[in-house]
Amino acid sequence: MSTIGCERPFGLKGPLGVWRPLDRWVVGYALATMTALLYGWAKGAPHCAAQAGVNLLVAAGCLLVAGWTRDARQSAPLVLRLFFAPIVYWLFYHQVATLWPVFRSQSLDGVLAGWDGRLFGCQPSLAWQAALPSRWLSELFCFVYLAYYFFTPVVGFTALFRSGYLTAERILLSVTGCFLLCYAFFWLVPTVAPHFWFPPALGPRLYDGYVFNHALFFFTRGGEIRGGAFPSSHIAVALLFTLLARREVKTLWLPMAGVTALMLPAVVYLRAHFAVDVPAGLLAGLLAYGVSIKFIYK
């Protein structure tokens, strides 16, 4: 969207103010999980005090940025305000591994593995790759898995520059809500995923492939945690982004739909998820979209 002749960038007609819905999601989740972390600290759980301090800094940082940009008329501060939530996704995601042991003595992966076994007569996260040992298939699946990590900036910035700040904000508000609710579910109903559950239980390994397998391993070798498999937030968020793109950024939705469709088998083939995580992720994404349409797009 061109801002020539406009007093404010990205189609804004007035100041943002200090307390936007996206700020509430971030600050509310940070304070809620800080309470849980302090409870863990009181129980003697490791790393909880440090992570509670991180959440306090995140909440303070969000409010400082909101105050600084409440009447911003330059593009850069507004971009920071909009993307503050995606910046802290990584911090909140990694706290799941610290939080769930506070409430559970062990993960529920045995239950999910049992469901997979009864439904398929095997463990798809182990059997599919063994049945189809193709470097090209693995490379394709690594590509779509990696592409998922670019959904947020690609959709967010495309909506921002083509349709304006408020459109991009609605999209990121919907996605942030989906992410944070998934994170809360992860530490209340924990699962660590097949690559941590089945031997050798070392987490993501370098997959077969040519180029994208190395790129994906670079992203995941230190980024994946022992927690956060059910439902698949990759599937939930990818589906939500695709549906929102069809509504708001139509030029993106078809390629995103293709990537999302290929992710359904990819996350199982690459041992990042149990098979039952996939329909659960689809359901979570559909629910998030329905709630977004009802309350954010009303």
Secondary structure, DSSP 8 states (H G I E B T S, - for coil): ---TT-SSGGG--S---S--HHHHHHHHHHHHHHHHHHHHHHTT-TTHHHHHHHHHHHHHHHHHHHHHTTT--SHHHHHHHHHHHHHHHHHHHHHHHHHHHHH-SS-SHHHHHHHHHHHHSS-HHHHHHHH---HHHHHHHHHHHHHHTTHHHHHHHHHHHHH-HHHHHHHHHHHHHHHHHHHHHHHHS----HHHHSTT-------SSSSHHHHHHHHHTTT--SS--SS-HHHHHHHHHHHHHHHH-HHHHHHHHHHHHHHHHHHHHTTSS-TTHHHHHHHHHHHHHHHHHHHT--
